[in-house]
Amino acid sequence: MTTRKTVVLGASPNPERFSYRFVASLVRHGEEVLPLGFRKGSIAGVDIIIGTPALEDIHTVALYLRPDHQVDFYDYILSLKPVRIIFNPGTYNPELFRMAQKQGSDTVINCALVMLAQGIY
């Protein structure tokens, strides 16, 4: 199985949040996941990372931040040079979408959790 290093931006330690469910599902599927959030905690044994650490070889950034909260992260997201950015429901941002496409990242508007469950992740 091929794993893809995934950054989950907006990861939450709250089990009722979709970002939590997605991180837990990635772990169950054996994918490498880096949950970045604003509150300390862990998801399925993986600690939530606070801040914007230097990361390499990122395949996917899955967004769980509203568009107005993404603005401060534009440079960081693009600096990761992800192969793909997934805009989950409620996160679509035309400005970041265009910036990512211009950089060469694939842009997907879909639910990452559903994609993973359907085997199209």
C-alpha atoms as an extended CHARMM CRD file, in Angstrom:
* protein
*
       121  EXT
         1         1  MET       CA              0.0000000000        0.0000000000        0.0000000000  PROA      1               0.0000000000
         2         2  THR       CA              1.2140000000        3.4710000000       -0.8770000000  PROA      2               0.0000000000
         3         3  THR       CA              0.8730000000        6.0710000000        1.8430000000  PROA      3               0.0000000000
         4         4  ARG       CA              0.5710000000        9.7830000000        1.2480000000  PROA      4               0.0000000000
         5         5  LYS       CA              1.6870000000       12.2350000000        3.8910000000  PROA      5               0.0000000000
         6         6  THR       CA             -1.3730000000       14.3280000000        4.7260000000  PROA      6               0.0000000000
         7         7  VAL       CA             -1.5500000000       17.5900000000        6.6520000000  PROA      7               0.0000000000
         8         8  VAL       CA             -4.9580000000       18.1310000000        8.2550000000  PROA      8               0.0000000000
         9         9  LEU       CA             -5.1750000000       21.8790000000        8.7990000000  PROA      9               0.0000000000
        10        10  GLY       CA             -7.7360000000       22.7120000000       11.4630000000  PROA      10              0.0000000000
        11        11  ALA       CA             -7.4990000000       19.4080000000       13.3350000000  PROA      11              0.0000000000
        12        12  SER       CA             -9.5770000000       19.3480000000       16.5060000000  PROA      12              0.0000000000
        13        13  PRO       CA             -9.3360000000       17.1550000000       19.6130000000  PROA      13              0.0000000000
        14        14  ASN       CA            -13.1690000000       17.1210000000       19.7020000000  PROA      14              0.0000000000
        15        15  PRO       CA            -14.3690000000       13.6590000000       18.5320000000  PROA      15              0.0000000000
        16        16  GLU       CA            -17.5310000000       15.2020000000       17.1160000000  PROA      16              0.0000000000
        17        17  ARG       CA            -15.6170000000       17.3270000000       14.5850000000  PROA      17              0.0000000000
        18        18  PHE       CA            -15.0670000000       16.0450000000       11.0500000000  PROA      18              0.0000000000
        19        19  SER       CA            -11.3590000000       16.8730000000       11.2250000000  PROA      19              0.0000000000
        20        20  TYR       CA            -11.0510000000       14.4960000000       14.1930000000  PROA      20              0.0000000000
        21        21  ARG       CA            -12.9300000000       11.7690000000       12.3250000000  PROA      21              0.0000000000
        22        22  PHE       CA            -10.7740000000       12.2450000000        9.2470000000  PROA      22              0.0000000000
        23        23  VAL       CA             -7.4900000000       11.9960000000       11.1640000000  PROA      23              0.0000000000
        24        24  ALA       CA             -8.7280000000        8.8500000000       12.9540000000  PROA      24              0.0000000000
        25        25  SER       CA             -9.7790000000        7.3590000000        9.6250000000  PROA      25              0.0000000000
        26        26  LEU       CA             -6.3980000000        8.1190000000        8.0440000000  PROA      26              0.0000000000
        27        27  VAL       CA             -4.7020000000        6.3470000000       10.9490000000  PROA      27              0.0000000000
        28        28  ARG       CA             -6.9870000000        3.3180000000       10.5040000000  PROA      28              0.0000000000
        29        29  HSD       CA             -6.1280000000        3.2520000000        6.8000000000  PROA      29              0.0000000000
        30        30  GLY       CA             -2.4020000000        3.3070000000        7.5520000000  PROA      30              0.0000000000
        31        31  GLU       CA             -1.8310000000        6.7630000000        6.0650000000  PROA      31              0.0000000000
        32        32  GLU       CA              0.7850000000        9.1380000000        7.4690000000  PROA      32              0.0000000000
        33        33  VAL       CA             -1.0050000000       12.1180000000        8.9930000000  PROA      33              0.0000000000
        34        34  LEU       CA              0.1200000000       15.3870000000       10.5200000000  PROA      34              0.0000000000
        35        35  PRO       CA             -2.8020000000       17.0550000000       12.3100000000  PROA      35              0.0000000000
        36        36  LEU       CA             -2.2560000000       20.7940000000       12.7180000000  PROA      36              0.0000000000
        37        37  GLY       CA             -4.6000000000       22.5840000000       15.0690000000  PROA      37              0.0000000000
        38        38  PHE       CA             -5.0410000000       25.2540000000       17.6810000000  PROA      38              0.0000000000
        39        39  ARG       CA             -5.6680000000       23.1230000000       20.7820000000  PROA      39              0.0000000000
        40        40  LYS       CA             -3.4630000000       20.5080000000       22.3770000000  PROA      40              0.0000000000
        41        41  GLY       CA             -4.6760000000       16.9610000000       22.2560000000  PROA      41              0.0000000000
        42        42  SER       CA             -4.3180000000       13.7760000000       20.2990000000  PROA      42              0.0000000000
        43        43  ILE       CA             -6.3450000000       11.8300000000       17.8010000000  PROA      43              0.0000000000
        44        44  ALA       CA             -5.9850000000        8.0580000000       17.4990000000  PROA      44              0.0000000000
        45        45  GLY       CA             -2.6010000000        8.2680000000       19.2110000000  PROA      45              0.0000000000
        46        46  VAL       CA             -1.3020000000       11.1100000000       17.0370000000  PROA      46              0.0000000000
        47        47  ASP       CA             -0.5420000000       14.3960000000       18.7990000000  PROA      47              0.0000000000
        48        48  ILE       CA             -2.0300000000       17.5610000000       17.3440000000  PROA      48              0.0000000000
        49        49  ILE       CA              0.7370000000       19.9090000000       16.2320000000  PROA      49              0.0000000000
        50        50  ILE       CA              0.3360000000       23.5430000000       17.2570000000  PROA      50              0.0000000000
        51        51  GLY       CA              1.8470000000       26.1060000000       14.9070000000  PROA      51              0.0000000000
        52        52  THR       CA              3.2660000000       25.9500000000       11.4160000000  PROA      52              0.0000000000
        53        53  PRO       CA              6.2850000000       23.6500000000       11.4340000000  PROA      53              0.0000000000
        54        54  ALA       CA              8.5630000000       23.1760000000        8.4520000000  PROA      54              0.0000000000
        55        55  LEU       CA              7.3890000000       20.0030000000        6.7130000000  PROA      55              0.0000000000
        56        56  GLU       CA              8.5570000000       18.1790000000        3.6100000000  PROA      56              0.0000000000
        57        57  ASP       CA              7.1570000000       15.6870000000        1.1270000000  PROA      57              0.0000000000
        58        58  ILE       CA              3.5350000000       16.6360000000        1.7420000000  PROA      58              0.0000000000
        59        59  HSD       CA              1.1440000000       14.9460000000       -0.6290000000  PROA      59              0.0000000000
        60        60  THR       CA             -2.1740000000       16.3580000000        0.5780000000  PROA      60              0.0000000000
        61        61  VAL       CA             -3.3890000000       19.2830000000        2.6330000000  PROA      61              0.0000000000
        62        62  ALA       CA             -6.9610000000       18.7180000000        3.8180000000  PROA      62              0.0000000000
        63        63  LEU       CA             -8.5580000000       21.9750000000        4.8970000000  PROA      63              0.0000000000
        64        64  TYR       CA            -10.8800000000       22.1680000000        7.8930000000  PROA      64              0.0000000000
        65        65  LEU       CA            -10.6810000000       25.9540000000        8.2780000000  PROA      65              0.0000000000
        66        66  ARG       CA            -13.3160000000       28.4090000000        7.1180000000  PROA      66              0.0000000000
        67        67  PRO       CA            -12.1400000000       30.6100000000        4.2380000000  PROA      67              0.0000000000
        68        68  ASP       CA            -11.7820000000       33.7070000000        6.4440000000  PROA      68              0.0000000000
        69        69  HSD       CA             -9.4490000000       31.7570000000        8.7470000000  PROA      69              0.0000000000
        70        70  GLN       CA             -7.3320000000       30.4800000000        5.8490000000  PROA      70              0.0000000000
        71        71  VAL       CA             -5.9210000000       33.8710000000        4.8730000000  PROA      71              0.0000000000
        72        72  ASP       CA             -3.2250000000       33.8330000000        7.5670000000  PROA      72              0.0000000000
        73        73  PHE       CA             -2.1350000000       30.3930000000        6.3200000000  PROA      73              0.0000000000
        74        74  TYR       CA             -1.8730000000       31.0610000000        2.5670000000  PROA      74              0.0000000000
        75        75  ASP       CA              1.9150000000       31.3460000000        2.5440000000  PROA      75              0.0000000000
        76        76  TYR       CA              2.3130000000       28.3490000000        4.8400000000  PROA      76              0.0000000000
        77        77  ILE       CA             -0.0180000000       26.1000000000        2.8400000000  PROA      77              0.0000000000
        78        78  LEU       CA              1.6610000000       27.0010000000       -0.4260000000  PROA      78              0.0000000000
        79        79  SER       CA              5.1500000000       26.6210000000        1.0960000000  PROA      79              0.0000000000
        80        80  LEU       CA              4.3450000000       22.9540000000        1.7360000000  PROA      80              0.0000000000
        81        81  LYS       CA              4.0990000000       22.4920000000       -2.0470000000  PROA      81              0.0000000000
        82        82  PRO       CA              1.3900000000       19.8470000000       -1.7100000000  PROA      82              0.0000000000
        83        83  VAL       CA              0.4940000000       17.6550000000       -4.6460000000  PROA      83              0.0000000000
        84        84  ARG       CA             -3.1660000000       18.1750000000       -3.7230000000  PROA      84              0.0000000000
        85        85  ILE       CA             -5.3240000000       20.4460000000       -1.5880000000  PROA      85              0.0000000000
        86        86  ILE       CA             -8.7520000000       19.2030000000       -0.5430000000  PROA      86              0.0000000000
        87        87  PHE       CA            -11.3500000000       21.8590000000        0.1850000000  PROA      87              0.0000000000
        88        88  ASN       CA            -13.8120000000       20.1240000000        2.4900000000  PROA      88              0.0000000000
        89        89  PRO       CA            -17.4270000000       21.3390000000        2.7600000000  PROA      89              0.0000000000
        90        90  GLY       CA            -17.4720000000       24.9000000000        4.0700000000  PROA      90              0.0000000000
        91        91  THR       CA            -13.8000000000       25.5270000000        3.2480000000  PROA      91              0.0000000000
        92        92  TYR       CA            -13.9020000000       26.3960000000       -0.4480000000  PROA      92              0.0000000000
        93        93  ASN       CA            -11.9620000000       29.5910000000       -1.0140000000  PROA      93              0.0000000000
        94        94  PRO       CA            -11.6700000000       30.8090000000       -4.6270000000  PROA      94              0.0000000000
        95        95  GLU       CA             -8.5940000000       32.9160000000       -3.8710000000  PROA      95              0.0000000000
        96        96  LEU       CA             -6.5810000000       30.0530000000       -2.3300000000  PROA      96              0.0000000000
        97        97  PHE       CA             -7.9780000000       27.6870000000       -4.9580000000  PROA      97              0.0000000000
        98        98  ARG       CA             -6.5260000000       29.8460000000       -7.7660000000  PROA      98              0.0000000000
        99        99  MET       CA             -3.2300000000       30.3660000000       -5.9400000000  PROA      99              0.0000000000
       100       100  ALA       CA             -2.8210000000       26.6160000000       -5.4570000000  PROA      100             0.0000000000
       101       101  GLN       CA             -3.6450000000       25.8560000000       -9.0820000000  PROA      101             0.0000000000
       102       102  LYS       CA             -1.1600000000       28.4990000000      -10.2460000000  PROA      102             0.0000000000
       103       103  GLN       CA              1.5070000000       26.7920000000       -8.1180000000  PROA      103             0.0000000000
       104       104  GLY       CA              0.6710000000       23.4170000000       -9.6990000000  PROA      104             0.0000000000
       105       105  SER       CA             -1.2230000000       21.7520000000       -6.8350000000  PROA      105             0.0000000000
       106       106  ASP       CA             -4.3050000000       19.7130000000       -7.6950000000  PROA      106             0.0000000000
       107       107  THR       CA             -7.3630000000       21.2950000000       -6.1360000000  PROA      107             0.0000000000
       108       108  VAL       CA            -10.3120000000       19.1850000000       -5.0600000000  PROA      108             0.0000000000
       109       109  ILE       CA            -13.6580000000       20.3120000000       -3.6930000000  PROA      109             0.0000000000
       110       110  ASN       CA            -14.9670000000       17.2760000000       -1.8480000000  PROA      110             0.0000000000
       111       111  CYS       CA            -15.2770000000       15.6680000000        1.5610000000  PROA      111             0.0000000000
       112       112  ALA       CA            -11.9450000000       14.0010000000        2.3270000000  PROA      112             0.0000000000
       113       113  LEU       CA            -13.6110000000       11.6490000000        4.8130000000  PROA      113             0.0000000000
       114       114  VAL       CA            -16.0320000000       10.4030000000        2.1520000000  PROA      114             0.0000000000
       115       115  MET       CA            -13.2360000000       10.1560000000       -0.4140000000  PROA      115             0.0000000000
       116       116  LEU       CA            -11.2440000000        7.9480000000        1.9450000000  PROA      116             0.0000000000
       117       117  ALA       CA            -14.2530000000        5.7680000000        2.7650000000  PROA      117             0.0000000000
       118       118  GLN       CA            -15.0430000000        5.3210000000       -0.9400000000  PROA      118             0.0000000000
       119       119  GLY       CA            -11.4690000000        4.4040000000       -1.8290000000  PROA      119             0.0000000000
       120       120  ILE       CA            -10.9260000000        7.4870000000       -4.0280000000  PROA      120             0.0000000000
       121       121  TYR       CA             -8.5920000000        9.2930000000       -1.6620000000  PROA      121             0.0000000000
